[in-house]
């Protein structure tokens, strides 16, 4: 055994944990090495001094203060037990509970909001009317009415009105409306 | 209630069933040992008292966390050790220790020698202060193990469970810790104690 190994085995030797062979080698080295022998002696003194260190007494009011703190803790728990009901039993802390609740509210709100945005109104392109098409529609409606009239005088006067309107429409580059004579 | 009537494990089981008297008994059994462990670790009486109170409050509020697979004493020492380590981190940020600080507690608290007598010679007090000063300079993992083994005189097995490392690691840390202490107590080749 060399000095390094001796140092490694110091505590095991003191605690009586060395095997017989190692114990013999340890003692042999101690007898031949003055420095290691002193190291062992010094460590034994250190351990002995540590075991003789005085004990510090707990302050006399310690138990009373502890019970006071515990009774305050019990009172606090009773006072606040209604706030989170049995959530504490589930292992949730108040902050976690609030955060959990807020995140659920946010998720529900965003689902409702985005579902409304995605709705496209049910409108066909054909339903869109330009002012010209509206006018044309009105003229064709007028022509249909004209066809259904039986009185020739009234029909002629209406034809004149219609032709005046068509002239106005031509000025605006709109297609003329043909009036079909039912007499033919 | 007789101190030896029930084991620690029986008392904690009673406390888990709602017997507050069992809790008081456990506090009485452990307060001195834990206080000394925490005090040697922090070297601050006020902080040690606070940490001891926190330890027993944790025992009160987390009584159902204890399972009978572990020894009650090791479980309680683990709680105290963890709280003390957290406190030490806070303290180290604020102050550094010096030998001149070491006399404060003698005036304020009754300190008994292991044989129970209050009388102790001045030389022994000086040696003790030097050891404490050296202990404060040890890394916290070594310090915990040295206090548990050489001051509290716990077994390797219990220490291994408290600090949650294998017994082999405990043994090697004890040896290295003692060698470090020896080195700290040796001033320029001349032994202080």
Interface residues (C-beta under 8 A of the other chain):
Chain A: X7 X8 X10 X11 X12 X17 X39 X42 X43 X45 X46 X47 X49 X50 X51 X52 X53 X54 X55 X56 X57 X58 X59 X62 X63 X65 X66 X69 X70 X73
Chain B: X24 X27 X28 X31 X32 X35 X36 X39 X40 X45 X48 X49 X52 X53 X56 X57 X60 X61 X105 X109 X110 X111 X112 X113 X114 X120 X124 X127 X128 X131 X132 X146 X150 X151 X153 X171 X174 X175 X178 X179 X181 X182 X185 X191 X193
